Amino acid sequence: MFDKSTWIRLPRNVVVGHDALDDVGAVLADTHLTGRPLIVTSPTPKRVAADPIVEQLEADGLDPALTIVETATFESVEQVLEDARLADVSYLVGVGGGKAIDIAKMAADELGVGFISVPTAASHDGIVSGRGSVPEGDTRHSVAADPPIAVIADTSVIADAPWELTTAGCADIISNYTAVKDWQLANRLQNVEYSEYAGALSQMTAEMLVDRAESIKPGLEESAWVVVKALVSSGVAMSIAGSSRPASGAEHLFSHQLDRIAPGAALHGHQVGVGAIMTEYLHSGESGTWRSVRDALKSIDAPTTAEELGVDEEDVIQALTTAHEIRDRYTILGSGISEPAALQVAETTGVI
Protein backbone atom coordinates (compact mmCIF):
# COMPACT_ATOMS: atom_id res chain seq x y z
CA MET A 1 0.00 0.00 0.00
CA PHE A 2 1.39 3.40 -1.00
CA ASP A 3 1.28 5.77 1.96
CA LYS A 4 3.96 8.32 1.09
CA SER A 5 2.98 11.99 1.41
CA THR A 6 4.67 15.36 1.58
CA TRP A 7 3.78 18.95 2.34
CA ILE A 8 5.65 21.51 0.21
CA ARG A 9 5.48 25.13 1.33
CA LEU A 10 6.44 27.62 -1.37
CA PRO A 11 6.13 31.41 -1.70
CA ARG A 12 2.78 32.39 -3.20
CA ASN A 13 4.28 35.35 -5.07
CA VAL A 14 7.84 36.13 -6.18
CA VAL A 15 8.26 39.63 -7.57
CA VAL A 16 11.71 40.40 -9.02
CA GLY A 17 12.78 43.38 -11.07
CA HIS A 18 13.34 47.10 -11.42
CA ASP A 19 11.42 49.20 -8.84
CA ALA A 20 9.76 46.09 -7.40
CA LEU A 21 9.48 47.94 -4.08
CA ASP A 22 6.65 49.94 -5.65
CA ASP A 23 4.61 46.72 -5.72
CA VAL A 24 4.67 46.02 -1.96
CA GLY A 25 1.10 47.22 -1.42
CA ALA A 26 -0.19 45.22 -4.39
CA VAL A 27 1.63 42.08 -3.23
CA LEU A 28 0.18 42.37 0.27
CA ALA A 29 -3.29 42.79 -1.18
CA ASP A 30 -2.84 39.78 -3.44
CA THR A 31 -1.71 37.58 -0.54
CA HIS A 32 -4.82 38.66 1.43
CA LEU A 33 -2.77 39.63 4.47
CA THR A 34 -4.75 42.01 6.63
CA GLY A 35 -4.15 43.95 9.79
CA ARG A 36 -1.06 45.76 10.99
CA PRO A 37 2.36 44.76 9.63
CA LEU A 38 5.66 44.89 11.52
CA ILE A 39 8.63 45.90 9.40
CA VAL A 40 11.81 44.18 10.65
CA THR A 41 14.98 45.75 9.33
CA SER A 42 18.52 46.85 10.19
CA PRO A 43 20.13 50.33 9.95
CA THR A 44 21.28 50.53 6.31
CA PRO A 45 18.33 48.63 4.77
CA LYS A 46 16.02 50.91 6.76
CA ARG A 47 17.20 53.90 4.80
CA VAL A 48 17.28 52.32 1.33
CA ALA A 49 14.15 50.17 1.48
CA ALA A 50 12.25 50.01 4.78
CA ASP A 51 11.49 53.74 5.00
CA PRO A 52 10.03 53.85 1.45
CA ILE A 53 7.94 50.77 2.26
CA VAL A 54 6.59 52.40 5.44
CA GLU A 55 5.68 55.52 3.47
CA GLN A 56 3.92 53.44 0.82
CA LEU A 57 1.92 51.44 3.35
CA GLU A 58 0.95 54.57 5.28
CA ALA A 59 -0.29 56.10 2.02
CA ASP A 60 -2.39 52.94 1.56
CA GLY A 61 -4.05 53.56 4.91
CA LEU A 62 -2.07 51.03 6.93
CA ASP A 63 -0.30 51.71 10.19
CA PRO A 64 2.97 49.74 9.97
CA ALA A 65 5.12 49.25 13.04
CA LEU A 66 8.89 49.16 12.64
CA THR A 67 11.70 47.55 14.60
CA ILE A 68 15.44 47.66 13.97
CA VAL A 69 17.75 44.77 14.76
CA GLU A 70 21.48 45.32 15.11
CA THR A 71 22.75 41.75 15.34
CA ALA A 72 21.65 38.26 14.27
CA THR A 73 21.09 36.63 17.67
CA PHE A 74 18.37 34.73 19.46
CA GLU A 75 18.05 37.80 21.69
CA SER A 76 17.13 39.78 18.56
CA VAL A 77 14.44 37.22 17.75
CA GLU A 78 13.04 37.68 21.26
CA GLN A 79 13.12 41.45 20.78
CA VAL A 80 11.10 41.18 17.57
CA LEU A 81 8.62 38.83 19.26
CA GLU A 82 8.11 41.32 22.07
CA ASP A 83 7.74 44.25 19.66
CA ALA A 84 5.24 42.28 17.56
CA ARG A 85 3.10 41.46 20.58
CA LEU A 86 3.19 45.00 21.94
CA ALA A 87 2.26 46.47 18.56
CA ASP A 88 -0.47 43.84 18.04
CA VAL A 89 0.64 43.08 14.47
CA SER A 90 -0.81 40.49 12.09
CA TYR A 91 2.23 39.71 9.94
CA LEU A 92 5.93 40.53 9.55
CA VAL A 93 7.92 42.01 6.66
CA GLY A 94 11.67 41.35 6.75
CA VAL A 95 13.62 44.05 4.91
CA GLY A 96 17.37 43.70 4.50
CA GLY A 97 20.08 41.11 4.11
CA GLY A 98 20.31 37.76 5.82
CA LYS A 99 20.17 39.19 9.33
CA ALA A 100 16.81 40.96 9.21
CA ILE A 101 15.16 38.34 7.01
CA ASP A 102 16.25 35.35 9.11
CA ILE A 103 15.18 37.02 12.36
CA ALA A 104 11.81 38.08 10.94
CA LYS A 105 11.30 34.59 9.49
CA MET A 106 11.93 32.87 12.82
CA ALA A 107 9.82 35.36 14.76
CA ALA A 108 6.91 34.97 12.33
CA ASP A 109 7.14 31.19 12.65
CA GLU A 110 7.05 31.42 16.45
CA LEU A 111 4.04 33.78 16.33
CA GLY A 112 2.27 31.67 13.71
CA VAL A 113 1.78 34.64 11.37
CA GLY A 114 2.65 35.36 7.75
CA PHE A 115 6.04 36.63 6.63
CA ILE A 116 7.10 38.67 3.59
CA SER A 117 10.73 38.70 2.46
CA VAL A 118 12.17 41.90 0.96
CA PRO A 119 15.91 41.37 0.36
CA THR A 120 18.17 44.35 -0.19
CA ALA A 121 21.18 42.17 -1.03
CA ALA A 122 21.57 38.86 -2.86
CA SER A 123 23.92 37.37 -0.27
CA HIS A 124 22.37 33.92 0.36
CA ASP A 125 19.34 31.73 -0.37
CA GLY A 126 17.74 32.45 3.01
CA ILE A 127 15.65 35.11 1.27
CA VAL A 128 13.23 32.36 0.20
CA SER A 129 14.15 29.18 2.11
CA GLY A 130 12.40 27.64 5.09
CA ARG A 131 15.40 27.97 7.38
CA GLY A 132 16.97 30.71 9.46
CA SER A 133 20.61 30.91 10.53
CA VAL A 134 21.69 32.47 13.83
CA PRO A 135 25.17 32.40 15.40
CA GLU A 136 25.53 31.66 19.11
CA GLY A 137 29.01 31.71 20.58
CA ASP A 138 31.23 29.65 18.29
CA THR A 139 28.27 27.79 16.77
CA ARG A 140 25.84 28.72 14.02
CA HIS A 141 22.33 27.29 14.41
CA SER A 142 20.17 26.48 11.39
CA VAL A 143 16.53 26.70 12.49
CA ALA A 144 13.52 25.41 10.57
CA ALA A 145 10.78 27.95 9.85
CA ASP A 146 8.04 28.45 7.29
CA PRO A 147 9.27 30.07 4.05
CA PRO A 148 7.94 33.53 3.16
CA ILE A 149 4.47 33.93 1.72
CA ALA A 150 5.95 36.33 -0.82
CA VAL A 151 9.35 37.60 -1.95
CA ILE A 152 9.84 41.12 -3.31
CA ALA A 153 13.32 41.70 -4.73
CA ASP A 154 14.06 45.10 -6.24
CA THR A 155 17.02 44.66 -8.59
CA SER A 156 17.82 48.38 -8.55
CA VAL A 157 18.36 48.19 -4.78
CA ILE A 158 20.23 44.88 -4.91
CA ALA A 159 22.53 46.09 -7.71
CA ASP A 160 23.60 48.97 -5.43
CA ALA A 161 24.43 46.66 -2.51
CA PRO A 162 28.11 46.04 -1.71
CA TRP A 163 29.55 43.80 -4.43
CA GLU A 164 31.00 41.38 -1.89
CA LEU A 165 27.45 40.52 -0.75
CA THR A 166 26.45 39.61 -4.30
CA THR A 167 29.59 37.53 -4.81
CA ALA A 168 28.81 35.72 -1.54
CA GLY A 169 25.34 34.91 -2.88
CA CYS A 170 26.83 33.63 -6.13
CA ALA A 171 29.32 31.45 -4.26
CA ASP A 172 26.53 30.08 -2.07
CA ILE A 173 24.64 29.00 -5.21
CA ILE A 174 27.71 27.59 -6.93
CA SER A 175 28.29 25.43 -3.85
CA ASN A 176 24.98 23.67 -4.57
CA TYR A 177 26.96 21.79 -7.20
CA THR A 178 28.81 19.81 -4.54
CA ALA A 179 25.90 19.76 -2.07
CA VAL A 180 23.84 17.74 -4.56
CA LYS A 181 26.73 15.34 -5.13
CA ASP A 182 26.96 14.78 -1.39
CA TRP A 183 23.21 14.20 -1.23
CA GLN A 184 23.40 11.62 -4.01
CA LEU A 185 26.33 9.93 -2.27
CA ALA A 186 24.36 9.74 0.99
CA ASN A 187 21.46 8.23 -0.94
CA ARG A 188 23.68 5.52 -2.44
CA LEU A 189 25.68 4.67 0.68
CA GLN A 190 23.31 5.49 3.55
CA ASN A 191 19.89 5.19 1.90
CA VAL A 192 19.15 8.84 2.68
CA GLU A 193 15.95 9.87 0.88
CA TYR A 194 16.73 11.76 -2.32
CA SER A 195 14.45 13.94 -4.42
CA GLU A 196 15.30 13.83 -8.13
CA TYR A 197 13.31 17.01 -8.74
CA ALA A 198 14.89 19.04 -5.92
CA GLY A 199 18.36 17.73 -6.75
CA ALA A 200 18.02 18.53 -10.46
CA LEU A 201 16.70 22.03 -9.75
CA SER A 202 19.53 22.79 -7.34
CA GLN A 203 22.22 21.43 -9.65
CA MET A 204 20.80 23.25 -12.67
CA THR A 205 20.85 26.51 -10.69
CA ALA A 206 24.49 26.04 -9.73
CA GLU A 207 25.51 25.12 -13.28
CA MET A 208 23.70 28.18 -14.61
CA LEU A 209 25.81 30.47 -12.44
CA VAL A 210 29.03 28.62 -13.31
CA ASP A 211 28.22 29.00 -17.01
CA ARG A 212 27.26 32.69 -16.68
CA ALA A 213 29.81 33.75 -14.07
CA GLU A 214 31.80 35.93 -16.50
CA SER A 215 28.69 37.99 -17.27
CA ILE A 216 27.93 38.78 -13.63
CA LYS A 217 29.36 42.23 -12.96
CA PRO A 218 29.04 44.83 -10.18
CA GLY A 219 26.40 47.53 -10.50
CA LEU A 220 24.41 45.76 -13.23
CA GLU A 221 20.72 45.16 -12.59
CA GLU A 222 20.76 42.29 -15.05
CA SER A 223 23.38 40.58 -12.89
CA ALA A 224 21.26 41.17 -9.80
CA TRP A 225 18.31 39.66 -11.70
CA VAL A 226 20.27 36.47 -12.52
CA VAL A 227 21.58 36.02 -8.98
CA VAL A 228 18.21 36.64 -7.28
CA LYS A 229 16.43 34.17 -9.56
CA ALA A 230 19.13 31.60 -8.76
CA LEU A 231 18.73 32.18 -5.02
CA VAL A 232 14.96 31.79 -5.34
CA SER A 233 15.39 28.51 -7.23
CA SER A 234 17.76 27.23 -4.56
CA GLY A 235 15.30 28.08 -1.80
CA VAL A 236 12.48 26.39 -3.69
CA ALA A 237 14.61 23.25 -4.09
CA MET A 238 14.99 23.10 -0.31
CA SER A 239 11.25 23.51 0.17
CA ILE A 240 10.58 20.68 -2.27
CA ALA A 241 13.10 18.45 -0.51
CA GLY A 242 11.85 19.35 2.95
CA SER A 243 15.46 19.84 4.06
CA SER A 244 18.56 21.89 3.33
CA ARG A 245 20.18 18.94 1.54
CA PRO A 246 19.95 20.43 -2.00
CA ALA A 247 22.08 23.37 -0.89
CA SER A 248 24.14 22.12 2.02
CA GLY A 249 26.81 19.42 2.00
CA ALA A 250 30.43 19.09 3.07
CA GLU A 251 31.21 22.61 1.87
CA HIS A 252 28.73 23.98 4.41
CA LEU A 253 30.11 21.77 7.19
CA PHE A 254 33.54 23.21 6.35
CA SER A 255 32.15 26.74 6.57
CA HIS A 256 30.37 26.14 9.89
CA GLN A 257 33.55 24.68 11.37
CA LEU A 258 35.54 27.64 10.08
CA ASP A 259 33.06 29.90 11.89
CA ARG A 260 34.10 28.22 15.13
CA ILE A 261 37.83 28.34 14.42
CA ALA A 262 38.02 31.85 12.91
CA PRO A 263 34.72 33.58 13.74
CA GLY A 264 33.82 36.59 11.62
CA ALA A 265 36.75 36.20 9.24
CA ALA A 266 34.70 35.92 6.06
CA LEU A 267 31.15 35.87 4.71
CA HIS A 268 29.29 32.56 4.79
CA GLY A 269 28.89 32.42 1.00
CA HIS A 270 32.60 33.00 0.43
CA GLN A 271 33.52 30.25 2.87
CA VAL A 272 31.23 27.67 1.27
CA GLY A 273 32.60 28.66 -2.12
CA VAL A 274 36.14 27.78 -1.05
CA GLY A 275 34.76 24.65 0.59
CA ALA A 276 33.09 23.70 -2.69
CA ILE A 277 36.42 23.84 -4.55
CA MET A 278 37.95 21.29 -2.18
CA THR A 279 34.80 19.19 -1.93
CA GLU A 280 34.55 18.95 -5.71
CA TYR A 281 38.17 17.79 -5.79
CA LEU A 282 37.30 15.02 -3.34
CA HIS A 283 34.36 13.98 -5.51
CA SER A 284 36.02 14.07 -8.93
CA GLY A 285 39.77 13.88 -8.35
CA GLU A 286 42.65 15.98 -9.65
CA SER A 287 41.49 15.86 -13.27
CA GLY A 288 37.86 16.57 -12.35
CA THR A 289 35.68 19.68 -12.52
CA TRP A 290 36.94 21.47 -9.41
CA ARG A 291 38.75 23.92 -11.69
CA SER A 292 35.41 25.01 -13.19
CA VAL A 293 34.13 25.79 -9.69
CA ARG A 294 37.32 27.69 -8.82
CA ASP A 295 37.39 29.61 -12.10
CA ALA A 296 33.72 30.62 -11.78
CA LEU A 297 34.40 31.99 -8.30
CA LYS A 298 37.47 33.86 -9.55
CA SER A 299 35.53 35.45 -12.39
CA ILE A 300 33.05 37.04 -9.96
CA ASP A 301 35.83 38.20 -7.58
CA ALA A 302 34.89 35.68 -4.89
CA PRO A 303 37.69 34.28 -2.70
CA THR A 304 39.34 31.01 -3.74
CA THR A 305 42.18 30.85 -1.20
CA ALA A 306 42.70 30.95 2.56
CA GLU A 307 44.51 34.26 2.21
CA GLU A 308 41.60 35.82 0.35
CA LEU A 309 39.21 34.55 3.02
CA GLY A 310 41.40 36.15 5.66
CA VAL A 311 42.12 32.91 7.52
CA ASP A 312 45.32 31.02 8.26
CA GLU A 313 46.27 27.94 6.28
CA GLU A 314 46.19 25.96 9.53
CA ASP A 315 42.57 27.05 10.05
CA VAL A 316 41.59 25.58 6.69
CA ILE A 317 43.22 22.25 7.47
CA GLN A 318 41.67 22.10 10.94
CA ALA A 319 38.23 22.93 9.57
CA LEU A 320 38.52 20.36 6.78
CA THR A 321 39.63 17.54 9.07
CA THR A 322 36.95 18.22 11.72
CA ALA A 323 34.01 19.42 9.61
CA HIS A 324 32.34 15.99 9.77
CA GLU A 325 31.79 16.56 13.51
CA ILE A 326 29.43 19.49 12.92
CA ARG A 327 26.26 17.47 12.37
CA ASP A 328 24.99 14.00 11.57
CA ARG A 329 24.93 14.48 7.78
CA TYR A 330 26.73 12.03 5.53
CA THR A 331 28.97 13.70 2.94
CA ILE A 332 32.12 12.97 0.96
CA LEU A 333 34.02 13.64 4.21
CA GLY A 334 32.55 10.45 5.68
CA SER A 335 33.81 9.97 9.23
CA GLY A 336 36.62 12.44 8.64
CA ILE A 337 39.72 12.83 6.48
CA SER A 338 43.31 12.76 7.69
CA GLU A 339 45.54 15.81 7.94
CA PRO A 340 47.84 14.60 5.11
CA ALA A 341 44.79 14.11 2.88
CA ALA A 342 43.45 17.56 3.79
CA LEU A 343 46.84 19.10 3.00
CA GLN A 344 46.89 17.43 -0.39
CA VAL A 345 43.39 18.69 -1.21
CA ALA A 346 44.09 22.26 -0.09
CA GLU A 347 47.48 22.46 -1.79
CA THR A 348 46.41 20.84 -5.07
CA THR A 349 43.41 23.16 -5.42
CA GLY A 350 45.50 26.20 -4.48
CA VAL A 351 43.42 27.01 -1.41
CA ILE A 352 46.64 27.13 0.61
Backbone torsions as a table, in degrees:
resi	resn	phi	psi	omega
1	MET	NA	130.4	-179.5
2	PHE	-83.7	119.6	-179.0
3	ASP	-128.9	16.8	180.0
4	LYS	-72.7	140.4	176.8
5	SER	-149.9	160.5	177.7
6	THR	-150.0	158.5	179.6
7	TRP	-128.2	107.6	-177.2
8	ILE	-101.8	120.2	177.8
9	ARG	-103.9	119.8	-179.0
10	LEU	-127.1	155.4	174.3
11	PRO	-59.3	139.3	178.6
12	ARG	-74.2	-37.2	179.6
13	ASN	-133.3	138.2	171.7
14	VAL	-127.6	112.8	-177.8
15	VAL	-112.4	115.9	-177.2
16	VAL	-129.3	132.6	174.3
17	GLY	149.9	-176.1	-177.9
18	HIS	-64.8	130.0	178.8
19	ASP	57.8	32.4	178.6
20	ALA	-62.6	-23.2	177.9
21	LEU	-59.5	-26.5	179.2
22	ASP	-66.6	-14.5	-176.4
23	ASP	-97.5	7.4	-176.4
24	VAL	-57.6	-47.9	-179.5
25	GLY	-60.4	-42.9	-179.3
26	ALA	-66.2	-38.2	179.1
27	VAL	-65.6	-44.3	179.1
28	LEU	-60.8	-40.9	178.7
29	ALA	-64.8	-39.3	-177.6
30	ASP	-70.6	-27.9	178.4
31	THR	-85.4	-4.2	177.3
32	HIS	63.1	27.6	173.2
33	LEU	-78.8	131.5	-178.7
34	THR	-126.9	167.2	179.8
35	GLY	92.9	-163.9	-174.3
36	ARG	-92.0	128.3	176.9
37	PRO	-90.1	153.5	170.8
38	LEU	-113.6	120.5	177.9
39	ILE	-88.5	120.4	179.0
40	VAL	-107.0	120.6	-175.5
41	THR	-148.4	-179.8	175.2
42	SER	-126.8	171.6	-167.1
43	PRO	-52.1	-55.9	-177.4
44	THR	-67.5	-48.1	176.2
45	PRO	-58.3	-27.9	177.7
46	LYS	-58.7	-45.9	-177.2
47	ARG	-68.6	-44.4	-171.8
48	VAL	-84.4	-21.7	-174.9
49	ALA	-139.6	-43.7	-174.9
50	ALA	-66.3	-43.3	179.5
51	ASP	-60.9	-45.9	175.3
52	PRO	-60.6	-34.8	178.7
53	ILE	-67.4	-43.2	178.1
54	VAL	-59.6	-44.6	179.1
55	GLU	-61.3	-41.8	-179.9
56	GLN	-65.0	-43.6	-179.0
57	LEU	-69.5	-35.8	176.0
58	GLU	-64.4	-38.8	177.4
59	ALA	-65.6	-25.9	178.2
60	ASP	-85.6	4.2	176.9
61	GLY	90.5	8.2	177.4
62	LEU	-91.2	167.0	-179.7
63	ASP	-125.8	72.3	-174.6
64	PRO	-68.8	139.0	169.7
65	ALA	-91.7	159.6	-177.7
66	LEU	-140.0	137.2	175.0
67	THR	-135.4	144.1	-177.1
68	ILE	-113.9	128.5	177.2
69	VAL	-108.5	138.1	-177.4
70	GLU	-95.7	-34.4	-175.2
71	THR	-135.5	155.8	178.2
72	ALA	-90.9	90.2	-179.5
73	THR	-138.5	164.8	175.5
74	PHE	-67.1	-27.4	174.9
75	GLU	-63.4	-36.4	177.5
76	SER	-66.8	-37.4	176.1
77	VAL	-61.4	-43.6	179.2
78	GLU	-63.5	-37.8	177.6
79	GLN	-61.4	-44.9	179.7
80	VAL	-65.4	-39.3	177.5
81	LEU	-61.0	-43.9	179.2
82	GLU	-64.7	-45.1	179.6
83	ASP	-62.1	-39.3	-179.4
84	ALA	-64.8	-41.1	-179.7
85	ARG	-70.0	-41.0	179.5
86	LEU	-65.4	-37.4	-178.3
87	ALA	-84.4	-7.2	179.2
88	ASP	54.5	57.3	-177.0
89	VAL	-93.4	161.6	-177.1
90	SER	-105.8	-21.1	178.7
91	TYR	-160.3	165.3	-176.5
92	LEU	-118.0	146.9	175.6
93	VAL	-124.2	112.1	177.9
94	GLY	-88.6	123.2	-176.8
95	VAL	-124.0	112.8	178.1
96	GLY	150.3	-152.6	176.8
97	GLY	-89.6	-151.0	-176.6
98	GLY	-63.1	-34.8	-175.1
99	LYS	-61.7	-58.6	-176.4
100	ALA	-65.3	-39.1	-177.1
101	ILE	-69.5	-43.7	179.6
102	ASP	-64.4	-41.6	-179.6
103	ILE	-66.4	-44.7	178.2
104	ALA	-62.8	-39.6	-179.5
105	LYS	-61.7	-46.4	-178.5
106	MET	-70.0	-37.1	178.0
107	ALA	-66.5	-42.3	178.8
108	ALA	-62.4	-39.3	178.7
109	ASP	-64.3	-41.6	179.3
110	GLU	-65.8	-38.0	-179.8
111	LEU	-79.0	-18.0	-177.2
112	GLY	73.0	34.5	-179.7
113	VAL	-121.2	169.3	-179.8
114	GLY	-71.3	160.0	-177.7
115	PHE	-141.2	133.0	176.6
116	ILE	-113.6	132.9	-179.1
117	SER	-103.2	123.1	177.4
118	VAL	-125.6	87.7	-177.7
119	PRO	-74.6	141.4	174.0
120	THR	-108.6	-0.2	175.9
121	ALA	-149.2	146.6	179.9
122	ALA	-97.8	64.5	-171.3
123	SER	-96.1	-21.2	176.9
124	HIS	-167.7	167.9	-173.7
125	ASP	-81.0	7.5	175.6
126	GLY	-66.3	-12.3	-179.8
127	ILE	-64.8	-18.3	-178.0
128	VAL	-134.4	-9.9	-174.2
129	SER	-78.8	168.8	177.9
130	GLY	-95.9	36.0	178.6
131	ARG	-141.5	147.9	174.0
132	GLY	-119.9	149.7	-177.3
133	SER	-123.1	124.5	-177.9
134	VAL	-135.2	125.7	176.9
135	PRO	-77.9	147.5	175.6
136	GLU	-146.2	108.6	-174.8
137	GLY	64.8	-126.9	179.2
138	ASP	-98.9	19.0	-178.4
139	THR	-125.6	144.4	174.2
140	ARG	-111.4	123.7	-178.5
141	HIS	-96.2	132.5	173.7
142	SER	-103.4	116.9	-171.4
143	VAL	-113.6	131.4	178.1
144	ALA	-72.0	139.8	177.4
145	ALA	-157.2	160.1	177.5
146	ASP	-65.9	141.0	175.5
147	PRO	-68.5	165.7	-178.8
148	PRO	-65.2	150.2	173.9
149	ILE	-69.5	-33.7	179.6
150	ALA	-148.5	153.7	176.2
151	VAL	-124.6	130.3	178.6
152	ILE	-124.9	107.6	-175.3
153	ALA	-118.0	108.5	179.5
154	ASP	-87.1	111.5	-175.4
155	THR	-67.4	-25.2	177.9
156	SER	-69.4	-34.4	176.1
157	VAL	-73.3	-45.2	-176.7
158	ILE	-66.8	-35.0	178.7
159	ALA	-65.7	-24.9	179.5
160	ASP	-88.7	-6.3	179.4
161	ALA	-68.1	157.7	177.1
162	PRO	-51.8	134.0	-174.8
163	TRP	-58.7	-33.8	-178.6
164	GLU	-63.0	-28.3	178.0
165	LEU	-70.2	-39.5	177.8
166	THR	-67.2	-41.3	179.0
167	THR	-65.6	-32.1	176.5
168	ALA	-66.0	-39.8	176.9
169	GLY	-64.6	-40.7	177.3
170	CYS	-62.0	-45.9	-179.3
171	ALA	-63.3	-37.9	177.8
172	ASP	-60.3	-41.2	178.9
173	ILE	-70.9	-43.7	179.7
174	ILE	-58.8	-32.6	-179.9
175	SER	-68.4	-15.3	174.6
176	ASN	-58.4	-28.1	-178.7
177	TYR	-54.6	-45.8	-179.8
178	THR	-84.9	-28.2	178.1
179	ALA	-60.1	-42.1	179.9
180	VAL	-66.5	-39.0	177.6
181	LYS	-62.4	-39.3	176.7
182	ASP	-64.8	-40.0	179.6
183	TRP	-63.4	-43.7	177.8
184	GLN	-64.3	-38.3	178.1
185	LEU	-64.1	-43.4	179.0
186	ALA	-64.1	-33.7	177.0
187	ASN	-66.0	-42.9	-177.7
188	ARG	-71.9	-40.0	-172.5
189	LEU	-97.4	-25.8	-176.0
190	GLN	-123.0	4.1	-179.8
191	ASN	59.6	29.0	174.1
192	VAL	-67.4	134.5	-177.9
193	GLU	-61.2	133.7	-177.3
194	TYR	-124.9	136.8	177.3
195	SER	-105.0	113.5	178.8
196	GLU	-58.7	-40.9	-177.1
197	TYR	-66.0	-50.6	-178.9
198	ALA	-64.5	-40.7	179.5
199	GLY	-63.9	-43.3	-179.6
200	ALA	-65.8	-41.0	179.8
201	LEU	-63.8	-44.4	-179.8
202	SER	-65.0	-44.8	-179.4
203	GLN	-66.2	-40.3	178.7
204	MET	-62.1	-39.5	179.8
205	THR	-63.7	-43.5	178.8
206	ALA	-64.7	-44.6	-179.1
207	GLU	-63.9	-34.3	178.5
208	MET	-62.0	-43.3	-179.6
209	LEU	-71.4	-36.3	176.2
210	VAL	-61.7	-44.3	-178.9
211	ASP	-68.2	-30.7	-175.1
212	ARG	-106.1	9.1	-173.8
213	ALA	-55.3	-39.7	-176.9
214	GLU	-66.8	-19.3	-179.2
215	SER	-93.4	-3.2	-179.6
216	ILE	-90.7	111.3	-173.6
217	LYS	-127.5	153.8	180.0
218	PRO	-65.9	143.9	174.6
219	GLY	80.2	-2.0	-178.1
220	LEU	-96.7	125.3	178.4
221	GLU	-65.5	-32.0	179.1
222	GLU	-63.8	-36.1	176.3
223	SER	-66.5	-42.5	177.3
224	ALA	-60.7	-38.8	178.4
225	TRP	-59.8	-47.9	-178.4
226	VAL	-62.8	-45.7	-176.1
227	VAL	-67.9	-43.3	179.9
228	VAL	-62.2	-44.3	179.3
229	LYS	-62.1	-36.2	178.1
230	ALA	-67.2	-41.4	178.5
231	LEU	-64.3	-39.2	177.6
232	VAL	-62.9	-45.7	179.9
233	SER	-60.4	-40.0	179.0
234	SER	-64.0	-43.6	178.3
235	GLY	-63.8	-39.4	177.9
236	VAL	-64.3	-39.6	178.2
237	ALA	-59.3	-39.6	178.3
238	MET	-67.1	-38.4	178.2
239	SER	-65.1	-40.1	178.4
240	ILE	-63.9	-42.0	-178.4
241	ALA	-73.8	-24.6	-175.0
242	GLY	74.2	18.2	177.4
243	SER	-159.7	175.0	178.6
244	SER	-87.7	4.3	-176.3
245	ARG	-51.7	-41.4	-178.1
246	PRO	-62.8	-16.8	-174.8
247	ALA	-131.3	14.4	-176.5
248	SER	-149.5	110.4	177.6
249	GLY	-132.4	-142.7	-177.2
250	ALA	-61.3	-32.2	-179.7
251	GLU	-64.3	-32.7	177.1
252	HIS	-76.6	-36.7	175.1
253	LEU	-60.8	-41.2	176.6
254	PHE	-59.6	-45.7	-178.8
255	SER	-64.1	-44.4	-179.4
256	HIS	-63.6	-37.7	178.0
257	GLN	-69.9	-36.1	176.9
258	LEU	-64.3	-33.2	176.0
259	ASP	-59.9	-35.8	179.5
260	ARG	-74.1	-39.3	-175.0
261	ILE	-79.0	-42.2	-178.8
262	ALA	-133.2	70.0	-174.8
263	PRO	-60.6	135.1	175.8
264	GLY	76.6	6.8	-176.5
265	ALA	-71.1	-37.1	-175.3
266	ALA	-148.8	166.3	177.4
267	LEU	-72.6	148.8	-179.1
268	HIS	-53.7	-48.3	-177.8
269	GLY	-60.5	-39.6	178.7
270	HIS	-66.2	-38.3	179.6
271	GLN	-66.7	-42.9	-179.6
272	VAL	-69.8	-27.7	175.9
273	GLY	-62.8	-47.7	177.0
274	VAL	-63.8	-39.8	176.8
275	GLY	-60.8	-36.3	-179.6
276	ALA	-66.7	-34.5	177.1
277	ILE	-59.1	-48.9	-177.2
278	MET	-72.3	-37.0	179.5
279	THR	-66.1	-39.8	177.8
280	GLU	-64.5	-36.2	175.5
281	TYR	-61.0	-42.5	179.7
282	LEU	-64.2	-34.4	-179.7
283	HIS	-75.1	-42.3	-168.5
284	SER	-114.8	-6.7	177.7
285	GLY	84.0	178.3	-173.5
286	GLU	-61.9	-33.3	-178.1
287	SER	-93.6	10.4	-175.7
288	GLY	-81.6	-157.8	-171.2
289	THR	-95.4	14.1	179.7
290	TRP	-62.4	-28.8	178.4
291	ARG	-64.7	-34.4	178.2
292	SER	-64.5	-40.1	177.4
293	VAL	-64.5	-47.8	-179.9
294	ARG	-61.7	-45.4	-176.9
295	ASP	-66.4	-35.8	177.5
296	ALA	-64.7	-41.5	178.1
297	LEU	-64.7	-42.2	178.8
298	LYS	-60.9	-39.8	-174.6
299	SER	-68.9	-20.5	177.2
300	ILE	-104.1	13.3	178.1
301	ASP	69.1	23.2	176.0
302	ALA	-85.4	149.6	-179.7
303	PRO	-61.8	145.7	175.3
304	THR	-131.4	2.5	-178.8
305	THR	-134.6	163.9	176.5
306	ALA	-61.1	-42.2	-179.4
307	GLU	-60.5	-42.9	-179.8
308	GLU	-69.9	-26.9	174.1
309	LEU	-74.5	-23.1	-176.5
310	GLY	85.9	27.7	178.7
311	VAL	-122.8	159.4	178.1
312	ASP	-75.8	154.4	176.8
313	GLU	-59.4	-37.1	179.7
314	GLU	-64.2	-32.6	178.5
315	ASP	-65.1	-39.8	178.9
316	VAL	-62.8	-45.9	-179.0
317	ILE	-64.8	-43.3	178.9
318	GLN	-62.8	-42.6	179.8
319	ALA	-65.2	-39.9	-177.5
320	LEU	-69.3	-36.2	-177.6
321	THR	-82.2	-15.3	-178.1
322	THR	-117.7	0.4	-175.6
323	ALA	-59.9	-31.4	-178.1
324	HIS	-63.8	-15.8	-178.9
325	GLU	-80.7	-11.6	-173.6
326	ILE	-61.5	-49.2	-178.8
327	ARG	-154.5	165.4	-179.0
328	ASP	-82.3	75.0	179.2
329	ARG	-135.6	116.8	-176.5
330	TYR	-73.7	129.3	179.0
331	THR	-139.5	-174.6	178.3
332	ILE	-61.4	-19.4	178.9
333	LEU	-74.3	-16.3	179.0
334	GLY	55.2	-127.9	178.8
335	SER	-95.4	18.7	176.6
336	GLY	117.7	150.5	176.1
337	ILE	-115.1	153.3	-176.7
338	SER	-74.5	163.2	178.6
339	GLU	-63.4	-42.8	176.8
340	PRO	-59.9	-38.8	179.0
341	ALA	-67.1	-41.2	178.7
342	ALA	-63.3	-40.4	177.6
343	LEU	-62.1	-41.7	-179.7
344	GLN	-64.0	-43.0	179.2
345	VAL	-61.3	-51.6	-175.1
346	ALA	-65.7	-38.3	-179.2
347	GLU	-74.8	-41.2	-179.0
348	THR	-64.4	-38.6	-178.6
349	THR	-83.7	-5.2	178.7
350	GLY	79.3	11.2	178.7
351	VAL	-68.1	-34.2	173.6
352	ILE	-125.7	NA	NA
